[in-house]
């Protein structure tokens, strides 16, 4: 037992032997070894979630070889079973090759042949024991060398050349990720029949030439012609292309993955930036940019008073009668075409589109960004541009219909702030809003109705032509002088 412990602790690719446990002579004896969380190599190969590329497969084989071959005494970690007093494994199968958390293969179930035989683990008997399932017995023999199968009482400890044959079977399992002697589209052969029929040639054509040659050497009928693990080690290292461990390979794959991820992240970041630009653009169309920025940064938008701004209202003359003659989708198309034209016109001016309700269109200048006394000029120019646009506007599908609008403008103080959370709106409050609406409703078709306050701000510039109109009631018992905005005389 001490010898087993020393041997297993001397190599990284041998399952560490802990000891033997037996509470009572009537109780079964248990062999305690290192725990490998990934299970056996057979379990890993049968797990479809585990992806094995060529280098990964070669590293698995290399780990097995390093645990079963002798390089030289100076190479640390290369002590192994064949150079020890054990001389051979005797039961090398994929179920006895265990995989640790780092996907390193470790050889288990070696040594103590007499002890394991007494526990019913003698694998080299030529016939099944009484009560042992025949299929299970022969299935265990699929890794066994033919010369050992032919012996009535094969050696319990096996032979080195028998281990080479077993390794050849494990190579086939690793390359195909199937059981021993697997041939596609032929699952009718039982384990006993496989042992009595040479299936190797049917499989050999499925591998690379180098792998075929190596497996053929391991499967030689004459044990003397089989290679040793030194020979196998050098050939598998050629497959790998350079001296690297599975961890090296995994690190290389991780570096490639990281590089690919960086490319993907850069691409996704650029896509995210573009989508953010789109969402910001949409938000800035719904709210003033300064207000939108405050909302995006989770700041509370405080209501604000503005001493003087200019507000614009317009609506379609005879809209109700026009709607009665149109289908709902025609109405939607009409308003969409009309307001798209309005939006293109006002983009040239320092105005903010507050809202559209039905056929009503509302603009303001001077808030939320103050612009001195320019607000009345900006609104006046916008109104003149919209009026010219409507004069040439054609209703789709109704070329004979003539569209007309009324426009009203007023200047004064007002308050503004964001109302609501689910669908926040930037709203204006005060008499200025009401009077501007009154200017529109009391105006004439295809004319711009201007209040006295707006006239007083606009007239000193000398750039606009206005005509006086008789006073009108804007409130009960309250009259106001009003004017018609005709044109801009000195276009900048």
PEDADA-V795093 format. One line per field, one symbol per residue. ss: DSSP state (a for helix, b for strand, c for the rest). phi: phi as a letter, one per 30 degrees, with the letter a starting at -180 (. if undefined). burial: b if it has 24 or more other ideal C-beta (glycine too) atoms within 12 Angstrom, else e. A space follows every 10 residues. Layout:
# PEDADA-V795093
ss: ???
phi: ???
burial: ???
This chain:
# PEDADA-V795093
ss: caaaaaaaac cccbccbbbb bccccccccb bbbccccccb aaaaaacccc cccaaaaaaa aaaaaaaacc cccccccccc aaaccccccc ccccccbbbc ccccbbbccc ccaaaaaacc ccccbccccc cccaaaaaaa aaaccaaaac ccbcccccca aaaaaaaaaa aaaaaacccc cccccccccc aaaaacccca aaaaccccaa aaaaaaaacc ccaaacccaa aaaaaaaaaa cccccaaaaa aaaaaaaaaa aaaaaaaaaa aaaaaaaaaa aaaaaaccaa aaaaaacccc cccbbbbbbb bbbbbbccaa aaaacccaaa aaaaaaaaaa aaaaaacccc cbbbbbbccb bbbbbccccc ccccaaaaaa aaaaaaaaaa acccbccbcc ccccbbbbbb bbbbbbbbbc ccccbbbbbc aaaaaaaaaa accccccbbb baaaaaaaaa accbbbbbbb bbbbbccbbb bbbbbbbbcc cc
phi: .ddddddddc bdccdddclb badaddcddc ccbeccddid eddddddddd cccddddddd dddddddbbc caddddicda ddccddiadi adbddcccbd dcicdbdbic ihdddddddi cddcddbddd iddddddddd ddcddddddd ddbddddibd dddddddddd eddddchbde idbeibcddd eddddcbdcd ddcedccded deddddddce ddeddddcdd ddeddddded jadbcddedd dddddddddd dddddddddd dddddddddd dddddcbeed ddddddcidd dddbccdabb ccbbbddidd ddddccdedd dddedddddd deddddedbd bbddabbicd bbbbbjadcd bicdeddddd dddddddddd dcdcddibdd dccbbcbbbb cldacbadcj cdbdbcccbk dedddddddd dcdcdhbccc ddddeddddd dicbcbbdbd dbdcbdibcb dbbcdcacdc dd
burial: eeebeebbeb bbbbbbbeee eeeeeeeeee bebbebebbb bbebbeeeee ebeebbbbbb bbbbbbbbbb beeeeeebbb bbbbebbbbb bbbbbbbbbb eebbbbbbbb bbbebbeeee bbbbbeeeee eeeeeebbbb bbbbbbbbbe eeebbbbbbb bbbbbbbbbb bbbbbbbebb bbbeeeeebe beebbeeebb eebbeebeee beebbbbbbe eebeebbbbb ebbebbbebb eeeebbeebe eeeeeeeeee eeeeeeeeee eeeeeeeeee eeeeeebbeb bbeebeeeee beebebebbb bbbbbbbebe ebeeeeeeee beebbeebbe bbbebbeebb bbbbbbeebb bbbbbbbbee eebbbbbbbb bbbbbbbebb eebebeeeee eebbbbbbbb bbbbbbbbee eeeeebbbbb ebbebbbbbb ebbeebbbbb bbbbbebbbe eeebebeebe ebebeeeeeb bbbbbeebee ee
